Amino acid sequence: MTDKAHQKKLGARHKARKRAVDLLFEAEARDVDPVNLAAERVELAVADDTVAPVNPYAVTVVRGVAENLDRLDGTITSYLQDWTLDRLPAVDRAILRIAVWELFHGTDVPPVVAVDEAVELAKELSTDESPAFINGVLGQVVLVAPQVRAAAAATASSADSSPSSD
């Protein structure tokens, strides 16, 4: 893949992650279900060509974060030193949730990319302190991500091979 094609591919995923941050942030601010909000935006974009389409990866990320929210928040909380999840800026919560979801479930996303993307999003969307803070938290999560992925794969394969009770 040429550098330009590689950048374009990363660019599309980066925009999808940014849209996912926006959707998660808005859903939290409005206290609505993020999956429903994403679906509404997809429908709106189809009905109104002045509305930017929602990248399918953004929808995948929002759904993944929503389905795994308690586990993601538990993981993030365990690596916050002298902070609580509620005290973090909402945009940082959204960025961390996306990155941890990608680290645990994004099998086509190398860990270094998940962390780098989160840091870039923090540079674009959050405070001056956020990129270093997010990098520090994710630097710890990266260490446990391979075990989490392996456990998830083992659970999935044992569920696939278990005899049915029909």
C-alpha positions as CSV (number, residue, x, y, z in Angstrom):
1,M,0.0,0.0,0.0
2,T,1.4,3.4,-0.9
3,D,1.9,6.0,1.8
4,K,-1.0,8.1,0.3
5,A,-3.4,5.1,0.3
6,H,-2.3,4.3,3.8
7,Q,-2.9,7.8,5.0
8,K,-6.3,7.9,3.3
9,K,-7.3,4.7,5.0
10,L,-6.1,6.0,8.4
11,G,-7.9,9.3,7.6
12,A,-11.2,7.5,7.1
13,R,-10.8,5.6,10.3
14,H,-9.7,8.7,12.2
15,K,-12.8,10.6,11.0
16,A,-14.9,7.6,12.0
17,R,-13.4,7.6,15.5
18,K,-13.9,11.4,15.8
19,R,-17.6,10.9,14.8
20,A,-17.9,8.1,17.4
21,V,-16.5,10.5,20.0
22,D,-19.0,13.1,19.0
23,L,-21.9,10.6,19.1
24,L,-20.8,9.2,22.5
25,F,-20.3,12.7,23.9
26,E,-23.7,13.9,22.6
27,A,-25.5,10.8,23.9
28,E,-24.0,11.2,27.4
29,A,-24.9,15.0,27.4
30,R,-28.5,14.3,26.3
31,D,-28.8,11.1,28.4
32,V,-29.9,9.1,25.4
33,D,-28.8,5.7,24.1
34,P,-25.7,6.1,21.9
35,V,-26.7,3.2,19.6
36,N,-30.1,4.7,18.9
37,L,-28.5,8.1,18.3
38,A,-26.0,6.7,15.8
39,A,-28.9,4.9,14.0
40,E,-30.9,8.2,13.9
41,R,-27.9,9.9,12.4
42,V,-27.4,7.2,9.8
43,E,-31.1,7.5,8.8
44,L,-30.9,11.3,8.7
45,A,-27.8,11.2,6.4
46,V,-29.7,8.9,4.0
47,A,-32.8,11.1,4.0
48,D,-31.0,14.5,3.8
49,D,-27.9,14.8,1.6
50,T,-26.8,17.9,3.4
51,V,-26.0,15.8,6.5
52,A,-22.7,14.0,6.4
53,P,-23.0,10.2,6.2
54,V,-21.9,8.2,9.2
55,N,-19.0,5.9,8.5
56,P,-20.0,2.3,9.3
57,Y,-16.9,2.0,11.6
58,A,-18.2,4.9,13.7
59,V,-21.4,2.9,14.2
60,T,-19.5,-0.3,15.0
61,V,-17.4,1.6,17.6
62,V,-20.4,3.2,19.2
63,R,-22.2,-0.1,19.4
64,G,-19.1,-1.8,20.8
65,V,-18.7,0.8,23.5
66,A,-22.3,0.7,24.4
67,E,-22.4,-3.1,24.7
68,N,-19.3,-3.2,26.8
69,L,-19.6,0.0,28.8
70,D,-19.5,-1.4,32.3
71,R,-16.3,-3.4,31.5
72,L,-14.7,-0.5,29.7
73,D,-15.4,1.9,32.5
74,G,-14.2,-0.6,35.1
75,T,-11.0,-1.0,33.2
76,I,-10.5,2.7,32.8
77,T,-11.3,3.4,36.4
78,S,-8.7,0.8,37.6
79,Y,-6.0,2.8,35.9
80,L,-7.1,6.3,37.0
81,Q,-4.8,7.5,39.7
82,D,-6.3,10.1,42.1
83,W,-9.2,10.6,39.6
84,T,-12.7,9.2,39.1
85,L,-14.3,8.6,35.8
86,D,-17.0,11.2,36.6
87,R,-14.3,13.9,37.1
88,L,-12.8,13.4,33.7
89,P,-14.0,15.7,30.9
90,A,-16.8,14.0,29.0
91,V,-14.8,14.1,25.8
92,D,-11.9,12.3,27.5
93,R,-14.3,9.6,28.8
94,A,-15.5,9.0,25.2
95,I,-12.0,8.9,23.8
96,L,-10.8,6.5,26.5
97,R,-13.9,4.2,26.0
98,I,-13.2,4.0,22.3
99,A,-9.5,3.3,22.7
100,V,-10.1,0.6,25.3
101,W,-12.8,-1.0,23.2
102,E,-10.4,-1.0,20.2
103,L,-7.6,-2.5,22.4
104,F,-9.9,-5.3,23.6
105,H,-12.1,-5.9,20.6
106,G,-10.6,-4.2,17.5
107,T,-8.9,-7.2,16.1
108,D,-7.9,-5.3,13.0
109,V,-6.5,-2.3,15.0
110,P,-2.9,-2.6,16.2
111,P,-2.6,-1.5,19.8
112,V,-0.2,1.3,18.9
113,V,-2.7,2.7,16.4
114,A,-5.5,2.6,19.0
115,V,-3.3,4.6,21.5
116,D,-2.0,7.0,18.9
117,E,-5.5,7.7,17.6
118,A,-6.8,8.4,21.1
119,V,-3.9,10.8,21.8
120,E,-4.5,12.6,18.4
121,L,-8.2,12.9,19.2
122,A,-7.4,14.3,22.6
123,K,-5.1,16.9,20.9
124,E,-7.9,17.9,18.6
125,L,-10.8,17.8,21.0
126,S,-9.7,18.2,24.6
127,T,-7.5,20.1,27.0
128,D,-3.7,20.6,26.8
129,E,-3.2,18.0,29.6
130,S,-5.5,15.4,28.1
131,P,-3.2,13.8,25.4
132,A,-0.5,13.0,28.0
133,F,-3.1,11.8,30.5
134,I,-4.9,9.6,28.0
135,N,-1.5,8.2,26.8
136,G,-0.6,7.3,30.4
137,V,-3.9,5.5,31.1
138,L,-3.8,3.6,27.8
139,G,-0.1,2.7,28.3
140,Q,-1.3,0.6,31.3
141,V,-4.3,-0.8,29.5
142,V,-2.1,-1.9,26.5
143,L,-0.3,-4.3,28.9
144,V,-3.5,-6.3,29.7
145,A,-5.1,-6.1,26.3
146,P,-3.5,-9.3,24.9
147,Q,-4.9,-11.3,27.8
148,V,-8.3,-9.8,27.4
149,R,-8.4,-10.6,23.7
150,A,-7.1,-14.1,24.3
151,A,-9.8,-14.7,26.9
152,A,-12.5,-13.4,24.6
153,A,-11.3,-15.6,21.8
154,A,-11.2,-18.6,24.0
155,T,-14.7,-17.9,25.3
156,A,-16.0,-17.4,21.8
157,S,-14.4,-20.7,20.5
158,S,-15.7,-22.7,23.4
159,A,-19.2,-21.3,22.9
160,D,-18.9,-22.3,19.2
161,S,-17.8,-25.8,19.9
162,S,-20.0,-26.6,22.9
163,P,-22.8,-29.2,22.2
164,S,-26.2,-27.7,21.8
165,S,-28.9,-28.6,24.2
166,D,-31.6,-29.2,21.5
